[in-house]
Amino acid sequence: MVFTSVINFVRARGPDEFWRKRRIFKLAAHYIGRRRNCYSIAIRNVNRALVYATKGRELKKQDMRELWTQRVNAGCEQHGMQFAEFQHGLYSNDILLNRKVLADLAIWEPRTFEALAKISQQVPGDGSGEK
């Protein structure tokens, strides 16, 4: 393509603009009205939606972590323990389970969780003769 002046060169944006706009319009396809059809409005709304989606992923992780902690706390209270001492007892007995697994055990496998609670109350090295 030959341009006779710099102004014509600047105004010819080429195919990259088409694909850039197409990406935004695909993300705005489920919007209603000008939010869907007008590029300048669509790009604002798509950017805002992407920010919300990013924050939402982090909030979801926080919510799940709080839920798991509550469930493990409830399981510990049933066996007369505090969560901190339960966690310390498991760690000292070399049982490395994360909150998600402990929460699932507390809800769906109460006898297994009870066994873990008993193990966490024991001091490692009792009766074995080793240090």
HELIX and SHEET records of a PDB file:
HELIX    1   1 VAL A    6  ARG A   11  1                                   6    
HELIX    2   2 PRO A   15  LEU A   27  1                                  13    
HELIX    3   3 ARG A   34  ASN A   37  1                                   4    
HELIX    4   4 TYR A   39  GLN A   78  1                                  40    
HELIX    5   5 PHE A   83  SER A   92  1                                  10    
HELIX    6   6 ARG A   99  TRP A  108  1                                  10    
HELIX    7   7 PRO A  110  GLN A  121  1                                  12    
END                                                                             
